[in-house]
Amino acid sequence: MPGSVRDPESGGGPESGHGPAPAGTGPAGEPLTPPVLLGGLLAERPLGLRRLAGPPTAELHGVHASEMADPSPYLLGGELLLTAGAELTEDGADAYVARLARAGAAALGFGVTPVHAVVPARLADACERHGLPLVEVPPDTPFTAVARTVGRLMAEARTRELRRVTEAQQALAAAAARPDPVPAVLSRLAASLGGWAALLTPPATGPAEEPVRTAGAAPGPEVRDAVGALARRVAPGSAATATDSLGPAHLAAYALGGGRVLALALPGRTPGDHTIASIAAVLLTLLTASRPAGDEAAALTRLLLDGDPARVLAPGPWYAVHARGAGDPRALSAALGTVLLDPRGPAVRLLTDREPEAQPGWRLGVSAPAPPDALAAADAQAGRALGRAESARTPLARHTDPGLAGLVGEAEARAHARALLGPLPPALRETLRGWLAHHGSWDRTAADLGVHRNTVRQRIARAGALLGLDLDDPDVRMELWFALRTGAAGAEGDVGAGGDVGAGGDAGAG
């Protein structure tokens, strides 16, 4: 029987509250890095590695070198552990290998010489007994060379997986544009993942109904029953995605909304599968929605797939909106005249080409009008505007901050200024402000402050030392000027932190 349903992964359609993982990432955003197969590492002839014991296959997720008698507390699992056996004894070989196996080590690489002339026989016996592959590393192969080779193979595998995901996304987009898009998307998904894909509308209890659409080789009845159980788990919306396994088969179900579920049965799983399936789930959600989303939904689909809003959206202007409230996000999107809605996260996010107005039961933050190629900045503006609306207890706040200050919220700017300028007492801050205002001129700063130029020099040198910054760097000067302008570094706690160093400088030459 299949195991229990695992924790839901991010994924599924918009109505499930989750969207696709970004291209280049897998579940929860982890990089698409497949493991390196032990056989692939052994095939690297310049290393001269040789398997001596244990199973011939293993998946390597990293390399760790250690001469500790028990390195198992420092393993995450999946490592090729490299050792010269400095702490290994014949009598302790079995216990050593047993600990590695329990810690999830993928394989053991043993370097012969200078400690051991050959791989200890008891070590090979223990690896065979505990099912841990044992690899001999010849004397002229540095452990660093093994680690670098594994890193290179992982990078190559990641590149191949990213290419596969990109090609699958493009193929799914093309399938969604065909006259009969739902079966086309399912067929392309099944081909990309090498398994079975089905569109289900499962009942609340009992065996699953016959699929509405399927693609790929149909699995056996036991797998179908397990997939049906997953579908019933996500169909009510209690989870966006659920996964399970039955023998070598990997099973997954993605909620599409309206009781519809995308079900998958795959012969195995690679890191990019979830990303590809999530994109297909979004497409199928849009294609099977009870109400057509029109041109805006088509733009959303294209945006998901090629990430170029300037090419897929009308010129606008567009408004980004962040909202919090107790109402239905879809009712809010209808009131604002848009279907470009993201209900995930702490705030509802929308995109509309109509100027938003206050809505009952909601607090809204609205960006400045923006063209399609400036939506990222507009989204940030809307988030800051929502913060002001909530602070002021007003139903709507619009972005009005001009210039550089508008890129950072007031609270964030003040917090950054306090942290950056905290080491400076008031005298040094005022001197630094004047020196920056006069573009680093010692004489004009001294005249403005009514002190000797040597006092200015000493104060600026002391400020640079306390801050640990190079005040000749224009980027540093810009950041300090921005912090000083906020006025956030108040007078409280400003005494000390180095004190005023100008008193002794007035005797120097001008």
C-alpha positions in Angstrom: 0.0 0.0 0.0 1.2 3.6 -0.6 2.7 5.6 2.2 1.0 8.5 3.9 0.5 11.7 2.1 3.5 13.9 2.6 3.5 17.6 3.5 2.0 19.7 0.7 4.5 21.3 -1.6 4.1 24.7 -3.1 2.4 24.4 -6.4 -1.0 24.0 -8.0 -3.2 26.5 -9.6 -4.1 30.0 -8.5 -7.3 28.8 -6.9 -5.4 26.6 -4.6 -3.4 29.5 -3.2 -0.1 28.5 -4.7 1.6 29.2 -8.0 4.4 27.6 -9.9 8.0 27.6 -8.6 10.2 30.0 -10.6 12.1 28.5 -13.5 15.4 27.3 -12.2 14.1 26.2 -8.8 12.3 23.2 -7.4 9.9 22.8 -4.5 10.3 25.5 -1.9 12.7 27.2 -4.3 15.7 25.0 -4.0 18.0 24.9 -7.0 17.4 22.3 -9.7 20.6 20.3 -9.0 20.3 16.6 -9.7 22.7 14.3 -7.8 25.8 12.8 -9.5 25.6 9.1 -10.1 28.5 7.1 -8.6 28.9 5.4 -12.0 29.5 8.8 -13.6 32.2 9.7 -11.1 33.9 6.3 -11.6 33.9 6.9 -15.3 36.2 9.9 -14.9 39.3 8.1 -15.9 41.9 10.7 -14.8 40.8 10.2 -11.2 41.6 6.5 -11.3 38.8 5.6 -8.8 37.8 2.0 -8.3 34.8 0.5 -6.5 35.9 -2.2 -4.2 32.7 -3.2 -2.3 29.1 -2.3 -1.7 26.3 -1.6 -4.3 27.4 -0.3 -7.7 24.9 2.6 -7.7 24.6 5.6 -5.5 23.5 9.2 -5.8 26.1 11.8 -4.6 24.8 15.1 -3.4 28.1 16.4 -2.2 31.6 15.6 -1.0 33.0 15.7 2.6 36.5 14.9 3.7 37.2 13.9 7.3 39.8 12.1 9.4 37.6 12.0 12.5 36.9 8.7 14.2 33.1 9.5 13.9 32.3 12.1 11.2 28.6 11.1 11.1 27.3 14.1 13.2 28.7 16.4 10.4 26.9 14.7 7.5 23.6 15.8 6.0 23.1 12.7 3.9 24.1 11.9 0.4 27.8 12.7 0.7 30.8 10.9 -0.7 32.9 10.8 2.4 36.7 10.9 1.7 39.2 9.7 4.3 42.7 8.3 4.5 41.7 6.3 7.6 44.0 8.2 10.1 41.7 7.2 13.0 40.5 3.9 11.6 41.4 0.6 13.1 40.6 -2.9 11.9 38.5 -3.6 15.0 36.6 -0.4 14.6 35.9 -0.7 10.9 32.4 -2.2 11.2 31.2 0.3 13.7 32.7 3.2 11.6 30.8 2.0 8.5 27.6 1.4 10.4 27.6 5.0 11.7 28.1 6.3 8.2 25.3 4.2 6.8 22.9 5.4 9.5 23.9 9.0 8.8 22.9 8.6 5.2 26.4 8.7 3.6 26.1 7.8 -0.1 29.6 6.3 -0.5 33.0 6.1 1.2 36.1 7.1 -0.7 39.3 5.7 0.9 42.7 7.2 0.0 45.6 4.8 0.1 48.8 6.1 1.5 50.2 7.7 3.5 48.3 6.0 6.4 47.3 2.7 4.8 49.1 1.0 2.0 46.0 -0.8 0.9 42.3 -0.5 1.8 41.8 -2.6 5.0 40.0 -5.8 4.3 37.7 -5.5 7.2 36.6 -2.1 5.9 35.6 -3.6 2.6 33.7 -6.4 4.4 31.9 -3.9 6.5 30.9 -1.8 3.5 29.6 -4.9 1.7 27.6 -5.9 4.8 26.1 -2.4 5.4 25.4 -1.7 1.7 27.8 1.3 1.5 29.7 1.7 -1.7 33.5 1.7 -1.1 35.7 3.5 -3.6 39.5 3.3 -3.6 41.2 6.7 -4.3 44.8 6.1 -5.6 47.8 7.8 -4.1 48.3 10.3 -6.9 44.6 11.6 -6.8 44.1 14.4 -4.4 40.8 14.5 -2.5 40.4 18.1 -3.9 40.4 16.7 -7.4 37.6 14.3 -6.5 35.6 17.1 -4.9 36.1 19.4 -7.9 35.0 16.7 -10.3 31.8 16.1 -8.4 31.2 19.8 -8.4 31.7 20.0 -12.2 29.4 17.0 -12.8 26.7 18.6 -10.6 27.0 21.9 -12.5 26.6 20.0 -15.8 23.6 18.1 -14.5 22.1 21.3 -13.3 22.5 22.9 -16.7 20.9 19.9 -18.4 18.0 20.1 -15.9 17.5 23.8 -16.4 17.5 23.3 -20.2 14.9 20.5 -19.8 12.7 22.7 -17.7 13.0 25.6 -20.1 12.2 23.5 -23.1 9.2 21.9 -21.3 7.8 25.4 -20.4 8.1 26.5 -24.0 6.4 23.3 -25.2 3.6 23.7 -22.7 3.0 27.3 -23.8 2.8 26.1 -27.4 0.3 23.4 -26.4 -1.9 25.9 -24.5 -2.2 27.9 -27.7 -3.6 25.0 -29.8 -7.3 24.7 -30.7 -7.9 21.9 -28.1 -5.5 23.1 -25.4 -6.4 20.8 -22.4 -5.5 17.5 -24.0 -2.6 19.2 -25.7 -1.2 20.4 -22.4 -1.7 17.0 -20.8 0.0 15.2 -23.6 2.9 17.5 -23.6 3.2 17.2 -19.8 3.2 13.4 -19.9 5.8 13.4 -22.6 8.0 15.9 -20.7 7.8 14.0 -17.4 7.8 10.5 -19.0 4.8 9.4 -17.1 0.9 9.5 -16.9 -1.0 12.7 -16.5 -4.8 13.0 -15.9 -7.4 15.6 -15.3 -9.7 14.3 -12.5 -12.9 15.5 -10.8 -12.9 13.2 -7.8 -15.8 12.7 -5.5 -15.5 13.5 -1.9 -15.3 9.9 -0.9 -15.0 6.5 -2.5 -13.1 5.5 -5.6 -12.1 8.1 -8.1 -14.3 8.7 -11.1 -12.9 8.0 -14.5 -10.5 10.8 -15.6 -11.9 13.6 -17.7 -8.7 13.5 -19.8 -5.6 11.4 -19.7 -2.2 11.2 -21.5 0.6 8.8 -21.3 0.7 5.1 -20.5 -2.0 4.3 -17.9 -0.7 2.8 -14.7 -2.1 -0.3 -12.9 -5.2 -0.2 -10.7 -3.2 0.0 -7.4 -1.4 3.1 -8.6 -4.7 4.6 -9.9 -6.3 4.0 -6.5 -3.3 5.8 -4.8 -3.6 8.7 -7.2 -7.3 8.9 -6.5 -6.6 9.1 -2.7 -4.2 12.0 -3.3 -6.8 13.7 -5.6 -9.4 13.6 -2.9 -6.9 15.1 -0.5 -6.3 18.3 -2.6 -9.7 18.7 -4.4 -11.5 20.4 -1.4 -8.6 22.9 -1.3 -7.1 21.7 2.0 -3.8 21.4 0.2 -2.4 22.7 -3.0 -0.2 19.7 -3.8 0.2 16.3 -2.3 2.8 13.6 -3.1 3.2 10.0 -2.4 5.1 7.0 -3.7 4.2 3.4 -4.5 7.3 1.3 -5.1 9.3 3.1 -7.7 6.4 5.2 -8.9 6.2 8.8 -7.8 2.6 10.2 -7.4 1.4 13.8 -7.3 -1.8 15.7 -7.3 -2.3 19.4 -8.0 -5.5 21.3 -7.1 -6.8 23.3 -10.1 -9.9 24.7 -8.4 -13.5 23.9 -8.9 -12.9 20.4 -7.6 -10.5 19.6 -10.6 -7.2 18.0 -10.0 -4.1 17.3 -12.1 -2.9 13.8 -11.2 0.5 12.4 -12.1 2.1 9.0 -11.9 5.8 9.0 -12.8 8.4 6.3 -13.0 10.7 8.4 -10.8 11.4 12.0 -10.0 14.0 14.6 -11.0 14.4 18.0 -9.4 12.7 19.9 -12.3 9.6 17.8 -12.4 7.7 19.9 -9.8 8.4 23.1 -11.7 7.2 21.7 -15.0 4.1 20.2 -13.3 3.3 23.5 -11.5 3.4 25.4 -14.8 1.1 22.9 -16.4 -1.2 23.2 -13.3 -1.5 27.0 -13.8 -2.2 26.6 -17.5 -4.9 24.0 -16.9 -6.4 26.1 -14.1 -6.8 29.0 -16.6 -8.0 26.7 -19.4 -10.6 25.0 -17.3 -11.9 28.0 -15.3 -15.7 28.3 -15.2 -15.5 31.9 -16.3 -13.2 33.0 -19.1 -10.3 35.2 -18.1 -10.1 37.0 -21.4 -7.0 38.7 -22.8 -5.7 39.5 -19.3 -5.5 35.9 -18.4 -3.8 35.1 -21.7 -1.3 37.9 -20.8 -0.8 36.3 -17.4 -0.1 32.9 -18.9 2.5 34.3 -21.3 4.0 36.3 -18.5 4.4 33.2 -16.4 6.1 31.4 -19.2 8.4 34.0 -20.7 8.7 36.7 -18.0 8.4 39.7 -20.4 5.5 41.9 -19.2 6.4 44.7 -21.7 5.7 42.3 -24.5 2.5 40.7 -23.3 0.6 43.6 -21.7 -1.0 46.6 -23.2 0.9 49.9 -22.8 -1.2 50.9 -19.8 -0.5 52.7 -17.5 -0.8 50.0 -15.0 -1.3 50.1 -11.2 0.0 47.6 -8.8 -2.2 47.1 -5.7 -1.5 45.4 -2.4 -4.5 44.7 -0.2 -5.4 43.3 3.1 -8.9 42.5 4.3 -11.5 39.9 5.2 -13.3 39.9 1.9 -13.1 37.6 -1.1 -10.0 38.5 -3.2 -11.9 37.6 -6.4 -14.6 40.0 -5.5 -12.0 42.6 -5.0 -10.4 41.9 -8.3 -13.8 42.2 -10.0 -14.4 45.6 -8.3 -11.0 46.8 -9.5 -11.7 45.6 -13.1 -9.0 43.0 -13.4 -8.4 39.2 -13.2 -4.6 39.7 -12.7 -4.8 38.5 -9.1 -2.3 36.8 -6.7 -4.0 35.9 -3.5 -0.9 34.3 -2.0 1.2 35.6 0.8 0.5 38.1 3.6 -1.1 40.6 1.2 -3.3 40.2 -1.9 -1.6 41.5 -5.0 -3.4 42.8 -8.1 -2.5 44.5 -11.4 -5.0 46.7 -13.1 -5.2 49.3 -15.8 -7.9 51.2 -14.0 -7.1 53.8 -11.3 -8.1 52.0 -8.1 -10.5 53.4 -5.6 -11.1 52.5 -2.0 -13.1 49.3 -1.5 -15.3 48.3 1.5 -13.6 45.9 3.9 -10.1 46.4 2.4 -7.0 48.5 3.0 -5.3 49.2 -0.3 -1.8 50.4 -1.2 -1.6 51.7 -4.8 1.5 52.3 -6.9 2.1 55.2 -9.2 0.9 54.6 -12.7 3.6 52.5 -14.5 4.4 51.1 -17.9 4.6 47.3 -18.2 8.4 47.3 -18.0 8.3 49.0 -14.6 6.0 46.6 -12.8 8.6 45.4 -10.3 9.1 48.9 -9.0 5.4 49.5 -9.0 4.9 46.3 -6.9 7.4 47.6 -4.3 5.6 51.0 -4.2 2.3 49.3 -3.6 3.7 47.3 -0.7 5.0 50.4 1.0 1.8 52.3 0.3 -0.2 49.5 2.0 2.1 49.8 5.1 1.2 53.5 5.3 -2.5 52.8 4.8 -2.4 50.4 7.7 -0.4 52.7 9.9 -2.8 55.6 9.2 -5.9 53.3 9.4 -7.0 54.7 6.1 -8.8 52.6 3.4 -6.3 53.6 0.6 -2.9 55.1 0.3 -1.1 55.9 -2.9 2.6 56.1 -3.7 3.7 59.7 -3.7 7.4 59.6 -2.6 9.6 61.1 -5.3 13.2 60.3 -6.2 15.6 58.0 -4.4 13.7 58.2 -1.1 10.7 56.7 -2.7 12.5 53.5 -3.4 12.8 52.7 0.4 10.0 53.0 2.9 10.4 55.5 5.7 10.6 52.9 8.5 13.2 50.9 6.6 15.3 54.0 5.8 15.2 55.1 9.5 16.2 51.7 10.7 19.1 51.5 8.2 20.3 55.0 9.2 20.3 54.1 12.9 22.3 51.0 12.2 24.8 52.7 9.9 25.3 55.9 11.9 25.0 54.4 15.4 28.8 54.5 16.1 29.0 58.2 15.5 28.5 60.9 18.2 26.6 64.1 17.3 29.7 66.1 16.5 31.0 63.6 14.1 27.7 63.2 12.4 27.3 67.0 11.9 30.9 67.2 10.6 30.3 64.3 8.2 27.1 65.9 6.9 28.8 69.2 6.2 31.8 67.6 4.6 29.6 65.5 2.3 27.5 68.6 1.5 30.7 70.5 0.5 31.9 67.6 -1.7 34.8 66.8 0.6 36.2 70.3 0.8 38.1 70.7 4.1 38.2 74.6 4.0 34.5 75.1 3.2 33.4 72.6 5.8 35.6 74.2 8.4 34.2 77.6 7.6 30.7 76.4 7.7 31.2 74.7 11.1 33.4 77.4 12.5 36.3 75.1 13.3 39.9 74.7 12.0 40.4 72.6 8.9 42.6 70.2 10.9 39.6 69.6 13.2 37.5 68.6 10.2 40.3 66.3 8.9 40.6 64.6 12.3 36.8 64.2 12.7 36.4 62.7 9.3 39.2 60.3 9.9 37.7 59.3 13.2 34.3 58.9 11.6 35.7 56.6 8.9 37.5 54.5 11.6 34.4 54.2 13.7 32.2 53.2 10.7 34.9 50.9 9.2 34.3 52.5 5.8 36.4 54.0 3.1 35.0 57.6 2.9 36.8 58.2 -0.4 34.5 55.6 -2.0 31.7 57.5 -3.9 29.2 54.6 -3.2 29.9 54.9 0.6 29.5 58.7 0.4 26.1 58.3 -1.3 24.9 55.8 1.3 26.0 57.9 4.2 24.4 61.0 2.7 21.1 59.1 2.2 21.3 58.0 5.9 22.1 61.4 7.2 19.2 62.9 5.2 16.6 60.7 6.9 17.2 62.3 10.3 16.6 58.9 11.8 19.8 58.8 13.9 18.4 60.8 16.8 20.3 62.3 19.7 19.5 59.5 22.1 22.6 57.4 23.0 24.8 59.6 20.8 27.3 60.4 23.5 30.5 58.3 23.5 31.3 55.9 20.7 34.6 57.5 20.1 33.9 61.1 21.3 34.8 64.4 19.6 38.4 64.4 18.4 38.6 68.0 17.2 39.9 69.7 20.3 43.5 68.9 19.8 43.6 69.6 16.1 43.5 73.4 16.0 47.2 73.9 16.6 48.2 72.3 13.3 49.0 74.1 10.1 46.1 75.4 8.0 
